[in-house]
Amino acid sequence: MAMDSAKRGEIMELAKQQIAVANAQELLSKMTQRCFKKCVNKPGSSLDSSEQKCISMCMDRFMDSWDLISRAYGQRLQREQQNQ
Amino acid sequence: MSDYENVSAIDQELQDFLDLEKQKAQVNAQLDEFNEICWEKCIGRPSTKLDHATEMCLSNCVDRFIDTSVLITKRFAEILNKRGGMNDN
């Protein structure tokens, strides 16, 4: 009772899209929390230019950090595998 | 994922696809956890790049966190053993 490949393809595409959207939302949410915490210490009546600059750098550092941590994790997993 | 449960019961390829996506999501969640914890520990005020000390801190943080997890698992097993499996008599 396998479904036809068109239907399956459709479902997989839909799932991929939903996952991508969810991931993007999650990423934005995390970035907002982290960078607000680091950059906006005393909320004023608007975001001043130093706060804006900080937020912009924070986003870049967040991505840098994510890349670095992914690599470190991957390397650790490899080392563990080799040690078995 | 309940939209897909009935469908995957009859379609192996779809099941495999969903299993893979689930695995990816789990890895992502793990990376997320590292990111959150190590960000707090290693990143002070955001600057124009990650300096070397910060990079080392982040990298060490991942390894030390995993070491901690391994240690706690081991020690917990020992504790359970000593207590005779946590059974209340």
Backbone of each chain as nested JSON, in Angstrom:
{
  "chains": [
    {"id": "A", "residues": [
      {"number": 1, "name": "MET", "atoms": {"N": [0.842, -1.213, 0.0], "CA": [0.0, 0.0, 0.0], "C": [0.869, 1.252, 0.0]}},
      {"number": 2, "name": "ALA", "atoms": {"N": [1.943, 1.228, -0.785], "CA": [2.829, 2.395, -0.826], "C": [2.124, 3.539, -1.557]}},
      {"number": 3, "name": "MET", "atoms": {"N": [2.387, 4.762, -1.13], "CA": [1.78, 5.906, -1.816], "C": [2.548, 6.194, -3.081]}},
      {"number": 4, "name": "ASP", "atoms": {"N": [1.969, 6.942, -3.996], "CA": [2.713, 7.236, -5.228], "C": [3.782, 8.269, -4.912]}},
      {"number": 5, "name": "SER", "atoms": {"N": [4.817, 8.274, -5.757], "CA": [6.0, 9.066, -5.42], "C": [5.721, 10.565, -5.47]}},
      {"number": 6, "name": "ALA", "atoms": {"N": [4.735, 10.966, -6.248], "CA": [4.398, 12.391, -6.305], "C": [3.863, 12.858, -4.96]}},
      {"number": 7, "name": "LYS", "atoms": {"N": [2.973, 12.055, -4.393], "CA": [2.4, 12.402, -3.089], "C": [3.483, 12.408, -2.023]}},
      {"number": 8, "name": "ARG", "atoms": {"N": [4.337, 11.401, -2.07], "CA": [5.409, 11.322, -1.092], "C": [6.309, 12.541, -1.202]}},
      {"number": 9, "name": "GLY", "atoms": {"N": [6.689, 12.871, -2.459], "CA": [7.542, 14.027, -2.703], "C": [6.92, 15.293, -2.148]}},
      {"number": 10, "name": "GLU", "atoms": {"N": [5.593, 15.399, -2.347], "CA": [4.862, 16.571, -1.857], "C": [4.963, 16.687, -0.343]}},
      {"number": 11, "name": "ILE", "atoms": {"N": [4.747, 15.552, 0.317], "CA": [4.784, 15.546, 1.781], "C": [6.169, 15.894, 2.286]}},
      {"number": 12, "name": "MET", "atoms": {"N": [7.197, 15.325, 1.628], "CA": [8.564, 15.599, 2.068], "C": [8.905, 17.069, 1.884]}},
      {"number": 13, "name": "GLU", "atoms": {"N": [8.488, 17.637, 0.762], "CA": [8.729, 19.055, 0.512], "C": [8.069, 19.918, 1.574]}},
      {"number": 14, "name": "LEU", "atoms": {"N": [6.827, 19.596, 1.865], "CA": [6.068, 20.344, 2.871], "C": [6.778, 20.277, 4.222]}},
      {"number": 15, "name": "ALA", "atoms": {"N": [7.189, 19.057, 4.584], "CA": [7.884, 18.874, 5.861], "C": [9.161, 19.697, 5.89]}},
      {"number": 16, "name": "LYS", "atoms": {"N": [9.94, 19.633, 4.808], "CA": [11.2, 20.385, 4.751], "C": [10.962, 21.874, 4.928]}},
      {"number": 17, "name": "GLN", "atoms": {"N": [9.929, 22.389, 4.273], "CA": [9.617, 23.812, 4.392], "C": [9.249, 24.176, 5.82]}},
      {"number": 18, "name": "GLN", "atoms": {"N": [8.385, 23.359, 6.417], "CA": [7.956, 23.645, 7.778], "C": [9.135, 23.617, 8.743]}},
      {"number": 19, "name": "ILE", "atoms": {"N": [10.03, 22.639, 8.535], "CA": [11.215, 22.532, 9.389], "C": [12.105, 23.751, 9.204]}},
      {"number": 20, "name": "ALA", "atoms": {"N": [12.302, 24.17, 7.956], "CA": [13.15, 25.33, 7.686], "C": [12.583, 26.586, 8.351]}},
      {"number": 21, "name": "VAL", "atoms": {"N": [11.279, 26.761, 8.239], "CA": [10.64, 27.932, 8.856], "C": [10.804, 27.895, 10.376]}},
      {"number": 22, "name": "ALA", "atoms": {"N": [10.541, 26.718, 10.953], "CA": [10.666, 26.578, 12.411], "C": [12.095, 26.869, 12.866]}},
      {"number": 23, "name": "ASN", "atoms": {"N": [13.07, 26.349, 12.121], "CA": [14.478, 26.592, 12.47], "C": [14.832, 28.069, 12.406]}},
      {"number": 24, "name": "ALA", "atoms": {"N": [14.362, 28.727, 11.354], "CA": [14.647, 30.149, 11.201], "C": [14.035, 30.957, 12.348]}},
      {"number": 25, "name": "GLN", "atoms": {"N": [12.809, 30.63, 12.697], "CA": [12.149, 31.33, 13.799], "C": [12.89, 31.133, 15.107]}},
      {"number": 26, "name": "GLU", "atoms": {"N": [13.309, 29.898, 15.323], "CA": [14.056, 29.562, 16.532], "C": [15.358, 30.353, 16.592]}},
      {"number": 27, "name": "LEU", "atoms": {"N": [16.068, 30.395, 15.468], "CA": [17.332, 31.123, 15.387], "C": [17.129, 32.598, 15.718]}},
      {"number": 28, "name": "LEU", "atoms": {"N": [16.133, 33.204, 15.103], "CA": [15.858, 34.621, 15.345], "C": [15.513, 34.875, 16.806]}},
      {"number": 29, "name": "SER", "atoms": {"N": [14.711, 33.975, 17.357], "CA": [14.301, 34.129, 18.747], "C": [15.512, 34.088, 19.685]}},
      {"number": 30, "name": "LYS", "atoms": {"N": [16.412, 33.115, 19.445], "CA": [17.601, 32.979, 20.281], "C": [18.495, 34.202, 20.151]}},
      {"number": 31, "name": "MET", "atoms": {"N": [18.72, 34.622, 18.91], "CA": [19.573, 35.775, 18.649], "C": [19.034, 37.004, 19.353]}},
      {"number": 32, "name": "THR", "atoms": {"N": [17.722, 37.179, 19.28], "CA": [17.107, 38.353, 19.894], "C": [17.335, 38.344, 21.407]}},
      {"number": 33, "name": "GLN", "atoms": {"N": [17.098, 37.19, 22.018], "CA": [17.298, 37.091, 23.458], "C": [18.73, 37.389, 23.864]}},
      {"number": 34, "name": "ARG", "atoms": {"N": [19.679, 36.682, 23.18], "CA": [21.089, 36.824, 23.551], "C": [21.554, 38.266, 23.394]}},
      {"number": 35, "name": "CYS", "atoms": {"N": [21.202, 38.846, 22.245], "CA": [21.753, 40.155, 21.921], "C": [21.071, 41.263, 22.723]}},
      {"number": 36, "name": "PHE", "atoms": {"N": [19.819, 41.065, 23.037], "CA": [19.157, 42.032, 23.916], "C": [19.841, 42.028, 25.276]}},
      {"number": 37, "name": "LYS", "atoms": {"N": [20.097, 40.814, 25.753], "CA": [20.74, 40.654, 27.056], "C": [22.109, 41.332, 27.095]}},
      {"number": 38, "name": "LYS", "atoms": {"N": [22.885, 41.135, 26.023], "CA": [24.249, 41.671, 26.01], "C": [24.293, 43.174, 25.737]}},
      {"number": 39, "name": "CYS", "atoms": {"N": [23.361, 43.649, 24.977], "CA": [23.511, 45.0, 24.408], "C": [22.584, 46.07, 24.993]}},
      {"number": 40, "name": "VAL", "atoms": {"N": [21.433, 45.647, 25.46], "CA": [20.494, 46.653, 25.973], "C": [20.422, 46.506, 27.485]}},
      {"number": 41, "name": "ASN", "atoms": {"N": [21.209, 47.292, 28.184], "CA": [21.291, 47.131, 29.624], "C": [20.279, 47.97, 30.379]}},
      {"number": 42, "name": "LYS", "atoms": {"N": [20.096, 49.199, 29.912], "CA": [19.064, 50.015, 30.526], "C": [18.121, 50.493, 29.433]}},
      {"number": 43, "name": "PRO", "atoms": {"N": [17.011, 49.766, 29.217], "CA": [16.109, 50.128, 28.114], "C": [15.668, 51.58, 28.203]}},
      {"number": 44, "name": "GLY", "atoms": {"N": [15.934, 52.324, 27.121], "CA": [15.544, 53.731, 27.081], "C": [14.336, 53.91, 26.193]}},
      {"number": 45, "name": "SER", "atoms": {"N": [14.129, 55.113, 25.694], "CA": [12.941, 55.367, 24.889], "C": [13.137, 54.974, 23.433]}},
      {"number": 46, "name": "SER", "atoms": {"N": [14.373, 54.609, 23.073], "CA": [14.651, 54.033, 21.753], "C": [16.005, 53.337, 21.832]}},
      {"number": 47, "name": "LEU", "atoms": {"N": [16.328, 52.579, 20.779], "CA": [17.658, 51.966, 20.734], "C": [18.657, 53.008, 20.226]}},
      {"number": 48, "name": "ASP", "atoms": {"N": [19.614, 53.398, 21.047], "CA": [20.598, 54.379, 20.573], "C": [21.6, 53.713, 19.637]}},
      {"number": 49, "name": "SER", "atoms": {"N": [22.463, 54.521, 19.022], "CA": [23.324, 53.983, 17.962], "C": [24.339, 52.979, 18.491]}},
      {"number": 50, "name": "SER", "atoms": {"N": [24.792, 53.144, 19.732], "CA": [25.753, 52.169, 20.259], "C": [25.06, 50.827, 20.515]}},
      {"number": 51, "name": "GLU", "atoms": {"N": [23.807, 50.897, 20.949], "CA": [23.053, 49.661, 21.146], "C": [22.824, 48.96, 19.805]}},
      {"number": 52, "name": "GLN", "atoms": {"N": [22.498, 49.737, 18.789], "CA": [22.272, 49.159, 17.46], "C": [23.538, 48.513, 16.93]}},
      {"number": 53, "name": "LYS", "atoms": {"N": [24.662, 49.187, 17.113], "CA": [25.943, 48.668, 16.641], "C": [26.267, 47.375, 17.38]}},
      {"number": 54, "name": "CYS", "atoms": {"N": [26.035, 47.404, 18.693], "CA": [26.298, 46.221, 19.518], "C": [25.462, 45.05, 19.033]}},
      {"number": 55, "name": "ILE", "atoms": {"N": [24.18, 45.299, 18.766], "CA": [23.275, 44.233, 18.315], "C": [23.758, 43.65, 17.0]}},
      {"number": 56, "name": "SER", "atoms": {"N": [24.202, 44.525, 16.107], "CA": [24.695, 44.077, 14.806], "C": [25.939, 43.199, 14.964]}},
      {"number": 57, "name": "MET", "atoms": {"N": [26.868, 43.63, 15.79], "CA": [28.07, 42.822, 16.032], "C": [27.711, 41.528, 16.737]}},
      {"number": 58, "name": "CYS", "atoms": {"N": [26.774, 41.644, 17.655], "CA": [26.34, 40.466, 18.411], "C": [25.815, 39.387, 17.477]}},
      {"number": 59, "name": "MET", "atoms": {"N": [25.02, 39.779, 16.491], "CA": [24.488, 38.811, 15.536], "C": [25.621, 38.105, 14.802]}},
      {"number": 60, "name": "ASP", "atoms": {"N": [26.612, 38.887, 14.37], "CA": [27.752, 38.289, 13.667], "C": [28.529, 37.343, 14.583]}},
      {"number": 61, "name": "ARG", "atoms": {"N": [28.726, 37.77, 15.819], "CA": [29.472, 36.92, 16.769], "C": [28.683, 35.653, 17.096]}},
      {"number": 62, "name": "PHE", "atoms": {"N": [27.376, 35.782, 17.13], "CA": [26.519, 34.627, 17.37], "C": [26.729, 33.578, 16.291]}},
      {"number": 63, "name": "MET", "atoms": {"N": [26.75, 34.036, 15.034], "CA": [26.969, 33.108, 13.916], "C": [28.371, 32.505, 13.974]}},
      {"number": 64, "name": "ASP", "atoms": {"N": [29.372, 33.37, 14.26], "CA": [30.755, 32.879, 14.4], "C": [30.819, 31.801, 15.464]}},
      {"number": 65, "name": "SER", "atoms": {"N": [30.169, 32.096, 16.579], "CA": [30.183, 31.186, 17.72], "C": [29.523, 29.867, 17.342]}},
      {"number": 66, "name": "TRP", "atoms": {"N": [28.4, 29.943, 16.671], "CA": [27.683, 28.742, 16.228], "C": [28.579, 27.874, 15.346]}},
      {"number": 67, "name": "ASP", "atoms": {"N": [29.264, 28.509, 14.377], "CA": [30.163, 27.771, 13.479], "C": [31.271, 27.082, 14.252]}},
      {"number": 68, "name": "LEU", "atoms": {"N": [31.871, 27.838, 15.165], "CA": [32.993, 27.311, 15.927], "C": [32.561, 26.124, 16.784]}},
      {"number": 69, "name": "ILE", "atoms": {"N": [31.43, 26.28, 17.431], "CA": [30.926, 25.219, 18.302], "C": [30.532, 23.978, 17.504]}},
      {"number": 70, "name": "SER", "atoms": {"N": [29.944, 24.166, 16.336], "CA": [29.626, 23.032, 15.462], "C": [30.889, 22.264, 15.124]}},
      {"number": 71, "name": "ARG", "atoms": {"N": [31.948, 23.01, 14.769], "CA": [33.221, 22.363, 14.414], "C": [33.784, 21.616, 15.618]}},
      {"number": 72, "name": "ALA", "atoms": {"N": [33.794, 22.282, 16.771], "CA": [34.349, 21.661, 17.979], "C": [33.595, 20.375, 18.319]}},
      {"number": 73, "name": "TYR", "atoms": {"N": [32.291, 20.406, 18.201], "CA": [31.463, 19.242, 18.483], "C": [31.773, 18.117, 17.502]}},
      {"number": 74, "name": "GLY", "atoms": {"N": [31.849, 18.475, 16.21], "CA": [32.165, 17.483, 15.191], "C": [33.503, 16.823, 15.433]}},
      {"number": 75, "name": "GLN", "atoms": {"N": [34.494, 17.641, 15.786], "CA": [35.831, 17.109, 16.049], "C": [35.829, 16.188, 17.259]}},
      {"number": 76, "name": "ARG", "atoms": {"N": [35.075, 16.57, 18.285], "CA": [34.993, 15.745, 19.489], "C": [34.354, 14.396, 19.169]}},
      {"number": 77, "name": "LEU", "atoms": {"N": [33.285, 14.395, 18.39], "CA": [32.616, 13.16, 17.994], "C": [33.574, 12.25, 17.231]}},
      {"number": 78, "name": "GLN", "atoms": {"N": [34.359, 12.869, 16.332], "CA": [35.345, 12.096, 15.576], "C": [36.359, 11.456, 16.502]}},
      {"number": 79, "name": "ARG", "atoms": {"N": [36.863, 12.251, 17.463], "CA": [37.869, 11.722, 18.403], "C": [37.291, 10.549, 19.193]}},
      {"number": 80, "name": "GLU", "atoms": {"N": [36.028, 10.706, 19.629], "CA": [35.403, 9.646, 20.404], "C": [35.285, 8.381, 19.567]}},
      {"number": 81, "name": "GLN", "atoms": {"N": [34.931, 8.53, 18.306], "CA": [34.783, 7.374, 17.422], "C": [36.114, 6.668, 17.229]}},
      {"number": 82, "name": "GLN", "atoms": {"N": [37.178, 7.485, 17.061], "CA": [38.493, 6.908, 16.841], "C": [38.987, 6.164, 18.076]}},
      {"number": 83, "name": "ASN", "atoms": {"N": [38.579, 6.624, 19.249], "CA": [39.023, 6.005, 20.487], "C": [38.324, 4.696, 20.8]}},
      {"number": 84, "name": "GLN", "atoms": {"N": [37.245, 4.43, 20.004], "CA": [36.546, 3.173, 20.31], "C": [37.255, 2.009, 19.637]}}
    ]},
    {"id": "B", "residues": [
      {"number": 1, "name": "MET", "atoms": {"N": [4.451, 16.274, 14.788], "CA": [4.621, 15.395, 13.612], "C": [3.417, 14.494, 13.406]}},
      {"number": 2, "name": "SER", "atoms": {"N": [2.31, 14.755, 14.125], "CA": [1.209, 13.8, 14.071], "C": [0.53, 13.796, 12.707]}},
      {"number": 3, "name": "ASP", "atoms": {"N": [0.697, 14.848, 11.916], "CA": [0.154, 14.842, 10.563], "C": [0.726, 13.684, 9.766]}},
      {"number": 4, "name": "TYR", "atoms": {"N": [1.925, 13.287, 10.098], "CA": [2.643, 12.327, 9.265], "C": [2.59, 10.902, 9.813]}},
      {"number": 5, "name": "GLU", "atoms": {"N": [2.072, 10.722, 11.022], "CA": [2.153, 9.398, 11.641], "C": [1.456, 8.316, 10.835]}},
      {"number": 6, "name": "ASN", "atoms": {"N": [0.201, 8.563, 10.438], "CA": [-0.53, 7.543, 9.678], "C": [0.142, 7.229, 8.361]}},
      {"number": 7, "name": "VAL", "atoms": {"N": [0.65, 8.247, 7.721], "CA": [1.269, 8.071, 6.417], "C": [2.532, 7.225, 6.528]}},
      {"number": 8, "name": "SER", "atoms": {"N": [3.377, 7.538, 7.516], "CA": [4.658, 6.847, 7.59], "C": [4.49, 5.377, 7.931]}},
      {"number": 9, "name": "ALA", "atoms": {"N": [3.36, 5.006, 8.526], "CA": [3.141, 3.604, 8.861], "C": [3.149, 2.745, 7.605]}},
      {"number": 10, "name": "ILE", "atoms": {"N": [2.845, 3.319, 6.464], "CA": [2.76, 2.503, 5.253], "C": [3.814, 2.863, 4.221]}},
      {"number": 11, "name": "ASP", "atoms": {"N": [4.744, 3.759, 4.559], "CA": [5.701, 4.181, 3.562], "C": [7.098, 4.285, 4.169]}},
      {"number": 12, "name": "GLN", "atoms": {"N": [7.958, 3.348, 3.789], "CA": [9.283, 3.257, 4.388], "C": [10.16, 4.445, 4.056]}},
      {"number": 13, "name": "GLU", "atoms": {"N": [10.071, 4.903, 2.808], "CA": [10.929, 6.012, 2.384], "C": [10.614, 7.265, 3.187]}},
      {"number": 14, "name": "LEU", "atoms": {"N": [9.338, 7.484, 3.411], "CA": [8.924, 8.65, 4.197], "C": [9.387, 8.516, 5.645]}},
      {"number": 15, "name": "GLN", "atoms": {"N": [9.262, 7.286, 6.146], "CA": [9.717, 7.021, 7.516], "C": [11.199, 7.34, 7.666]}},
      {"number": 16, "name": "ASP", "atoms": {"N": [11.992, 6.877, 6.689], "CA": [13.429, 7.136, 6.716], "C": [13.709, 8.639, 6.696]}},
      {"number": 17, "name": "PHE", "atoms": {"N": [12.988, 9.336, 5.833], "CA": [13.14, 10.787, 5.735], "C": [12.857, 11.444, 7.083]}},
      {"number": 18, "name": "LEU", "atoms": {"N": [11.755, 11.067, 7.722], "CA": [11.374, 11.667, 9.004], "C": [12.382, 11.328, 10.096]}},
      {"number": 19, "name": "ASP", "atoms": {"N": [12.892, 10.081, 10.076], "CA": [13.906, 9.693, 11.061], "C": [15.147, 10.561, 10.919]}},
      {"number": 20, "name": "LEU", "atoms": {"N": [15.556, 10.805, 9.676], "CA": [16.731, 11.622, 9.429], "C": [16.511, 13.05, 9.915]}},
      {"number": 21, "name": "GLU", "atoms": {"N": [15.351, 13.59, 9.603], "CA": [15.04, 14.954, 10.047], "C": [15.028, 15.04, 11.565]}},
      {"number": 22, "name": "LYS", "atoms": {"N": [14.516, 13.988, 12.189], "CA": [14.475, 13.962, 13.652], "C": [15.891, 13.968, 14.22]}},
      {"number": 23, "name": "GLN", "atoms": {"N": [16.766, 13.163, 13.619], "CA": [18.162, 13.139, 14.046], "C": [18.798, 14.509, 13.907]}},
      {"number": 24, "name": "LYS", "atoms": {"N": [18.573, 15.142, 12.743], "CA": [19.12, 16.487, 12.516], "C": [18.631, 17.448, 13.586]}},
      {"number": 25, "name": "ALA", "atoms": {"N": [17.36, 17.33, 13.918], "CA": [16.791, 18.225, 14.925], "C": [17.442, 17.998, 16.292]}},
      {"number": 26, "name": "GLN", "atoms": {"N": [17.739, 16.735, 16.588], "CA": [18.372, 16.423, 17.871], "C": [19.78, 16.989, 17.948]}},
      {"number": 27, "name": "VAL", "atoms": {"N": [20.534, 16.846, 16.846], "CA": [21.883, 17.422, 16.806], "C": [21.799, 18.935, 16.981]}},
      {"number": 28, "name": "ASN", "atoms": {"N": [20.852, 19.519, 16.287], "CA": [20.64, 20.96, 16.396], "C": [20.349, 21.401, 17.825]}},
      {"number": 29, "name": "ALA", "atoms": {"N": [19.507, 20.616, 18.485], "CA": [19.143, 20.943, 19.872], "C": [20.373, 20.874, 20.765]}},
      {"number": 30, "name": "GLN", "atoms": {"N": [21.218, 19.896, 20.526], "CA": [22.453, 19.742, 21.296], "C": [23.366, 20.939, 21.061]}},
      {"number": 31, "name": "LEU", "atoms": {"N": [23.546, 21.313, 19.807], "CA": [24.385, 22.468, 19.477], "C": [23.83, 23.736, 20.119]}},
      {"number": 32, "name": "ASP", "atoms": {"N": [22.516, 23.828, 20.116], "CA": [21.839, 24.948, 20.751], "C": [22.183, 25.06, 22.219]}},
      {"number": 33, "name": "GLU", "atoms": {"N": [22.162, 23.91, 22.887], "CA": [22.469, 23.874, 24.307], "C": [23.898, 24.355, 24.556]}},
      {"number": 34, "name": "PHE", "atoms": {"N": [24.836, 23.825, 23.773], "CA": [26.235, 24.26, 23.895], "C": [26.346, 25.756, 23.685]}},
      {"number": 35, "name": "ASN", "atoms": {"N": [25.683, 26.21, 22.626], "CA": [25.752, 27.621, 22.283], "C": [25.297, 28.508, 23.421]}},
      {"number": 36, "name": "GLU", "atoms": {"N": [24.184, 28.124, 24.007], "CA": [23.606, 28.925, 25.089], "C": [24.556, 29.001, 26.27]}},
      {"number": 37, "name": "ILE", "atoms": {"N": [25.006, 27.813, 26.713], "CA": [25.848, 27.751, 27.903], "C": [27.194, 28.417, 27.652]}},
      {"number": 38, "name": "CYS", "atoms": {"N": [27.818, 28.103, 26.518], "CA": [29.17, 28.592, 26.262], "C": [29.175, 30.083, 25.912]}},
      {"number": 39, "name": "TRP", "atoms": {"N": [28.12, 30.548, 25.32], "CA": [27.979, 31.992, 25.065], "C": [28.056, 32.759, 26.374]}},
      {"number": 40, "name": "GLU", "atoms": {"N": [27.286, 32.293, 27.357], "CA": [27.295, 32.949, 28.673], "C": [28.669, 32.939, 29.299]}},
      {"number": 41, "name": "LYS", "atoms": {"N": [29.367, 31.816, 29.157], "CA": [30.662, 31.664, 29.821], "C": [31.784, 32.424, 29.132]}},
      {"number": 42, "name": "CYS", "atoms": {"N": [31.69, 32.55, 27.822], "CA": [32.867, 32.988, 27.074], "C": [32.754, 34.364, 26.424]}},
      {"number": 43, "name": "ILE", "atoms": {"N": [31.547, 34.794, 26.159], "CA": [31.383, 36.041, 25.412], "C": [30.987, 37.166, 26.351]}},
      {"number": 44, "name": "GLY", "atoms": {"N": [31.848, 38.184, 26.412], "CA": [31.529, 39.352, 27.22], "C": [30.731, 40.333, 26.382]}},
      {"number": 45, "name": "ARG", "atoms": {"N": [31.336, 41.425, 26.023], "CA": [30.655, 42.393, 25.185], "C": [30.976, 42.1, 23.717]}},
      {"number": 46, "name": "PRO", "atoms": {"N": [29.963, 41.989, 22.859], "CA": [30.215, 41.668, 21.448], "C": [31.154, 42.678, 20.8]}},
      {"number": 47, "name": "SER", "atoms": {"N": [32.166, 42.164, 20.083], "CA": [33.064, 43.074, 19.371], "C": [33.136, 42.684, 17.904]}},
      {"number": 48, "name": "THR", "atoms": {"N": [34.15, 43.211, 17.2], "CA": [34.167, 43.063, 15.745], "C": [34.575, 41.675, 15.283]}},
      {"number": 49, "name": "LYS", "atoms": {"N": [35.185, 40.904, 16.168], "CA": [35.429, 39.494, 15.844], "C": [35.644, 38.721, 17.132]}},
      {"number": 50, "name": "LEU", "atoms": {"N": [35.675, 37.394, 17.014], "CA": [35.998, 36.565, 18.169], "C": [37.515, 36.506, 18.31]}},
      {"number": 51, "name": "ASP", "atoms": {"N": [38.048, 37.009, 19.421], "CA": [39.501, 36.923, 19.586], "C": [39.903, 35.5, 19.961]}},
      {"number": 52, "name": "HIS", "atoms": {"N": [41.209, 35.24, 19.945], "CA": [41.706, 33.882, 20.099], "C": [41.299, 33.28, 21.446]}},
      {"number": 53, "name": "ALA", "atoms": {"N": [41.383, 34.093, 22.5], "CA": [41.029, 33.593, 23.832], "C": [39.571, 33.147, 23.869]}},
      {"number": 54, "name": "THR", "atoms": {"N": [38.705, 33.929, 23.237], "CA": [37.283, 33.585, 23.209], "C": [37.056, 32.301, 22.425]}},
      {"number": 55, "name": "GLU", "atoms": {"N": [37.771, 32.157, 21.306], "CA": [37.626, 30.943, 20.508], "C": [38.055, 29.716, 21.308]}},
      {"number": 56, "name": "MET", "atoms": {"N": [39.176, 29.842, 22.014], "CA": [39.645, 28.728, 22.842], "C": [38.611, 28.401, 23.914]}},
      {"number": 57, "name": "CYS", "atoms": {"N": [38.067, 29.456, 24.52], "CA": [37.063, 29.261, 25.573], "C": [35.857, 28.493, 25.037]}},
      {"number": 58, "name": "LEU", "atoms": {"N": [35.359, 28.898, 23.881], "CA": [34.183, 28.233, 23.3], "C": [34.487, 26.763, 22.996]}},
      {"number": 59, "name": "SER", "atoms": {"N": [35.645, 26.532, 22.405], "CA": [36.033, 25.181, 22.024], "C": [36.217, 24.3, 23.262]}},
      {"number": 60, "name": "ASN", "atoms": {"N": [36.912, 24.829, 24.254], "CA": [37.105, 24.094, 25.508], "C": [35.78, 23.839, 26.204]}},
      {"number": 61, "name": "CYS", "atoms": {"N": [34.91, 24.82, 26.127], "CA": [33.597, 24.714, 26.774], "C": [32.844, 23.483, 26.275]}},
      {"number": 62, "name": "VAL", "atoms": {"N": [32.834, 23.278, 24.97], "CA": [32.148, 22.111, 24.404], "C": [32.741, 20.821, 24.974]}},
      {"number": 63, "name": "ASP", "atoms": {"N": [34.066, 20.725, 24.94], "CA": [34.736, 19.514, 25.431], "C": [34.499, 19.292, 26.916]}},
      {"number": 64, "name": "ARG", "atoms": {"N": [34.62, 20.348, 27.709], "CA": [34.442, 20.221, 29.165], "C": [33.001, 19.891, 29.513]}},
      {"number": 65, "name": "PHE", "atoms": {"N": [32.065, 20.413, 28.742], "CA": [30.657, 20.097, 28.993], "C": [30.416, 18.613, 28.757]}},
      {"number": 66, "name": "ILE", "atoms": {"N": [30.966, 18.094, 27.652], "CA": [30.814, 16.671, 27.352], "C": [31.5, 15.828, 28.432]}},
      {"number": 67, "name": "ASP", "atoms": {"N": [32.711, 16.248, 28.843], "CA": [33.411, 15.534, 29.916], "C": [32.557, 15.494, 31.183]}},
      {"number": 68, "name": "THR", "atoms": {"N": [31.933, 16.63, 31.489], "CA": [31.081, 16.713, 32.682], "C": [29.923, 15.734, 32.588]}},
      {"number": 69, "name": "SER", "atoms": {"N": [29.314, 15.695, 31.43], "CA": [28.184, 14.801, 31.205], "C": [28.6, 13.346, 31.375]}},
      {"number": 70, "name": "VAL", "atoms": {"N": [29.746, 12.981, 30.818], "CA": [30.273, 11.618, 30.938], "C": [30.556, 11.289, 32.396]}},
      {"number": 71, "name": "LEU", "atoms": {"N": [31.199, 12.221, 33.084], "CA": [31.55, 12.007, 34.491], "C": [30.312, 11.802, 35.355]}},
      {"number": 72, "name": "ILE", "atoms": {"N": [29.31, 12.649, 35.126], "CA": [28.088, 12.561, 35.916], "C": [27.363, 11.247, 35.667]}},
      {"number": 73, "name": "THR", "atoms": {"N": [27.333, 10.814, 34.412], "CA": [26.696, 9.539, 34.081], "C": [27.379, 8.395, 34.81]}},
      {"number": 74, "name": "LYS", "atoms": {"N": [28.725, 8.407, 34.752], "CA": [29.501, 7.354, 35.413], "C": [29.258, 7.347, 36.915]}},
      {"number": 75, "name": "ARG", "atoms": {"N": [29.39, 8.517, 37.513], "CA": [29.27, 8.645, 38.959], "C": [27.874, 8.274, 39.429]}},
      {"number": 76, "name": "PHE", "atoms": {"N": [26.872, 8.668, 38.629], "CA": [25.488, 8.365, 38.971], "C": [25.252, 6.86, 38.988]}},
      {"number": 77, "name": "ALA", "atoms": {"N": [25.852, 6.162, 38.026], "CA": [25.741, 4.704, 37.993], "C": [26.347, 4.109, 39.255]}},
      {"number": 78, "name": "GLU", "atoms": {"N": [27.512, 4.668, 39.674], "CA": [28.147, 4.186, 40.902], "C": [27.257, 4.411, 42.115]}},
      {"number": 79, "name": "ILE", "atoms": {"N": [26.651, 5.606, 42.167], "CA": [25.767, 5.934, 43.283], "C": [24.594, 4.963, 43.335]}},
      {"number": 80, "name": "LEU", "atoms": {"N": [23.993, 4.71, 42.185], "CA": [22.857, 3.788, 42.118], "C": [23.272, 2.4, 42.595]}},
      {"number": 81, "name": "ASN", "atoms": {"N": [24.467, 1.989, 42.162], "CA": [25.01, 0.694, 42.543], "C": [25.132, 0.565, 44.048]}},
      {"number": 82, "name": "LYS", "atoms": {"N": [25.754, 1.586, 44.653], "CA": [25.959, 1.579, 46.106], "C": [24.64, 1.497, 46.842]}},
      {"number": 83, "name": "ARG", "atoms": {"N": [23.648, 2.218, 46.298], "CA": [22.347, 2.228, 46.991], "C": [21.52, 0.998, 46.678]}},
      {"number": 84, "name": "GLY", "atoms": {"N": [22.022, 0.1, 45.899], "CA": [21.292, -1.105, 45.551], "C": [20.117, -0.796, 44.645]}},
      {"number": 85, "name": "GLY", "atoms": {"N": [20.281, 0.14, 43.716], "CA": [19.261, 0.409, 42.722], "C": [18.131, 1.285, 43.187]}},
      {"number": 86, "name": "MET", "atoms": {"N": [18.349, 2.09, 44.21], "CA": [17.347, 3.093, 44.627], "C": [16.012, 2.482, 45.046]}},
      {"number": 87, "name": "ASN", "atoms": {"N": [16.017, 1.233, 45.479], "CA": [14.744, 0.66, 45.941], "C": [14.496, 1.017, 47.391]}},
      {"number": 88, "name": "ASP", "atoms": {"N": [13.332, 1.527, 47.665], "CA": [12.977, 1.802, 49.053], "C": [12.433, 0.547, 49.691]}},
      {"number": 89, "name": "ASN", "atoms": {"N": [12.977, 0.154, 50.845], "CA": [12.508, -1.078, 51.465], "C": [11.584, -0.812, 52.64]}}
    ]}
  ]
}
